[in-house]
Amino acid sequence: MERPPSARQYLVSSLFLMASGWGGLLLLIFVFQLPPVVWARWGFFALWFTALSGTALPVVYFLNLRFPSNPPAEPRSIVRQALWVGVYGCLVAWLQLGQVMAFWIWMGLAGGLIVVEYLIRLRERARWRPPTPMGHHAASTDVYESGSTPSWLEGDESSQ
């Protein structure tokens, strides 16, 4: 079984995303006190997405660590799941601005994103990868550099 990725991989990016997202939102709302013009709203959504994704990254990492799957979630899957949280938060905020957010829309959006992530993970698990020994690449060319052919590529000599 493969070892899960360490939390250090996500620490710097998570802290950077949280600081830039939440710090930018504080500046945008409290310091600049901008009226709700178009570019201020787009800035809000960009900063909101950054803040939610950065905040969700360690949470998603620990959820994947606590509830492991077979095969374990790759680092790109963990980042993608944190980005889904940011997308969901932006969609909810956008719909709330138009005052069309209702409980069933909230649930439908969450369910839809969960189904999409499930299907992506299902596809990732369905892709066959040849087993490789630890520390070697699947398409390693160092076997052929010595000039000898691997034994599994040679024909069965007993059948000749």
C-alpha positions as CSV (number, residue, x, y, z in Angstrom):
1,M,0.0,0.0,0.0
2,E,1.3,3.4,-0.9
3,R,2.0,6.0,1.8
4,P,-0.4,9.0,1.9
5,P,1.1,12.4,1.0
6,S,2.4,14.4,3.9
7,A,0.7,17.5,5.3
8,R,3.9,19.5,4.5
9,Q,3.1,19.4,0.8
10,Y,-0.1,21.4,1.4
11,L,1.0,23.7,4.2
12,V,2.7,26.5,2.3
13,S,0.1,26.6,-0.5
14,S,-2.7,26.5,2.0
15,L,-1.3,29.3,4.2
16,F,-0.6,31.4,1.1
17,L,-4.1,30.9,-0.3
18,M,-5.7,31.7,3.1
19,A,-3.6,34.8,3.8
20,S,-4.1,36.2,0.3
21,G,-7.8,35.3,0.2
22,W,-8.9,36.4,3.7
23,G,-6.5,39.3,3.8
24,G,-7.7,40.5,0.4
25,L,-11.4,40.2,1.5
26,L,-10.6,42.2,4.6
27,L,-9.0,44.9,2.5
28,L,-11.8,45.0,0.0
29,I,-14.6,45.1,2.5
30,F,-13.3,47.1,5.5
31,V,-10.3,49.2,4.2
32,F,-11.4,50.2,0.7
33,Q,-15.1,50.1,1.4
34,L,-15.9,49.9,-2.3
35,P,-19.5,50.2,-3.6
36,P,-20.8,47.1,-5.2
37,V,-19.6,47.9,-8.7
38,V,-18.8,45.2,-11.2
39,W,-15.0,44.9,-10.7
40,A,-15.4,45.0,-6.9
41,R,-17.8,42.1,-7.2
42,W,-15.4,40.1,-9.4
43,G,-12.7,40.9,-6.9
44,F,-14.9,39.6,-4.1
45,F,-15.6,36.3,-6.0
46,A,-11.9,35.8,-6.8
47,L,-10.8,36.5,-3.2
48,W,-13.7,34.4,-1.8
49,F,-12.7,31.5,-4.1
50,T,-9.1,31.8,-3.0
51,A,-10.0,32.0,0.7
52,L,-12.4,29.1,0.7
53,S,-10.0,26.8,-1.3
54,G,-7.1,27.6,1.0
55,T,-9.1,27.0,4.1
56,A,-10.5,23.7,2.7
57,L,-7.2,22.3,1.6
58,P,-6.0,21.1,5.1
59,V,-9.5,19.9,5.9
60,V,-9.8,17.9,2.7
61,Y,-6.3,16.5,3.3
62,F,-7.3,15.2,6.8
63,L,-10.6,13.9,5.6
64,N,-8.8,11.9,2.9
65,L,-6.3,10.7,5.5
66,R,-9.1,9.7,8.0
67,F,-11.3,8.0,5.4
68,P,-8.8,6.4,3.0
69,S,-9.8,5.0,-0.4
70,N,-8.2,2.2,-2.5
71,P,-6.1,3.5,-4.2
72,P,-5.3,6.4,-1.9
73,A,-6.2,9.9,-3.2
74,E,-3.4,11.5,-5.2
75,P,-2.3,15.0,-4.4
76,R,-4.1,16.4,-7.4
77,S,-7.3,14.8,-6.2
78,I,-6.9,16.5,-2.8
79,V,-6.3,19.9,-4.4
80,R,-9.2,19.4,-6.8
81,Q,-11.6,18.6,-3.9
82,A,-10.5,21.8,-2.1
83,L,-11.1,23.7,-5.3
84,W,-14.6,22.2,-5.5
85,V,-15.3,23.8,-2.0
86,G,-14.2,27.2,-3.5
87,V,-16.4,26.8,-6.5
88,Y,-19.4,25.8,-4.4
89,G,-18.9,28.8,-2.1
90,C,-18.7,31.1,-5.1
91,L,-21.9,29.6,-6.6
92,V,-23.8,30.0,-3.3
93,A,-22.6,33.6,-2.9
94,W,-23.5,34.4,-6.5
95,L,-27.0,32.9,-6.2
96,Q,-27.5,34.7,-2.8
97,L,-26.8,38.0,-4.5
98,G,-29.7,37.4,-6.9
99,Q,-31.8,36.2,-4.0
100,V,-32.6,32.9,-5.7
101,M,-30.8,30.7,-3.2
102,A,-33.1,28.2,-1.6
103,F,-32.6,25.1,0.5
104,W,-33.2,22.7,-2.5
105,I,-30.8,24.7,-4.7
106,W,-28.2,24.5,-2.0
107,M,-28.6,20.8,-1.7
108,G,-28.8,20.2,-5.4
109,L,-25.5,22.1,-6.0
110,A,-23.8,20.2,-3.2
111,G,-25.1,16.8,-4.5
112,G,-24.2,17.7,-8.1
113,L,-20.6,18.5,-7.2
114,I,-20.3,15.4,-5.0
115,V,-21.5,13.3,-7.9
116,V,-19.0,14.9,-10.3
117,E,-16.2,14.3,-7.9
118,Y,-17.3,10.7,-7.4
119,L,-17.3,10.1,-11.1
120,I,-13.9,11.6,-11.5
121,R,-12.5,9.5,-8.7
122,L,-14.2,6.4,-10.3
123,R,-12.4,7.1,-13.6
124,E,-9.1,7.5,-11.8
125,R,-9.6,4.2,-10.1
126,A,-10.6,2.5,-13.3
127,R,-7.4,3.4,-15.1
128,W,-5.0,0.5,-15.0
129,R,-1.4,1.2,-14.2
130,P,1.2,-1.5,-14.4
131,P,2.7,-2.3,-11.0
132,T,6.1,-0.8,-10.5
133,P,8.7,-1.4,-7.8
134,M,9.3,1.4,-5.4
135,G,11.5,4.1,-6.8
136,H,11.3,3.0,-10.5
137,H,9.4,4.5,-13.3
138,A,6.9,2.4,-15.3
139,A,8.6,3.2,-18.6
140,S,12.2,3.1,-17.4
141,T,14.7,2.8,-20.2
142,D,17.6,1.9,-18.0
143,V,16.8,-1.8,-18.5
144,Y,17.5,-1.6,-22.2
145,E,20.7,0.5,-21.9
146,S,22.7,-2.4,-20.8
147,G,22.1,-4.1,-24.2
148,S,20.4,-7.2,-22.8
149,T,16.8,-7.9,-23.3
150,P,14.7,-8.5,-20.2
151,S,13.7,-12.1,-19.6
152,W,10.0,-11.4,-19.9
153,L,10.5,-10.0,-23.4
154,E,12.3,-13.1,-24.5
155,G,10.3,-16.0,-25.8
156,D,9.7,-19.1,-23.8
157,E,12.6,-21.3,-24.9
158,S,11.0,-24.5,-23.8
159,S,8.4,-24.2,-26.5
160,Q,11.0,-24.2,-29.3
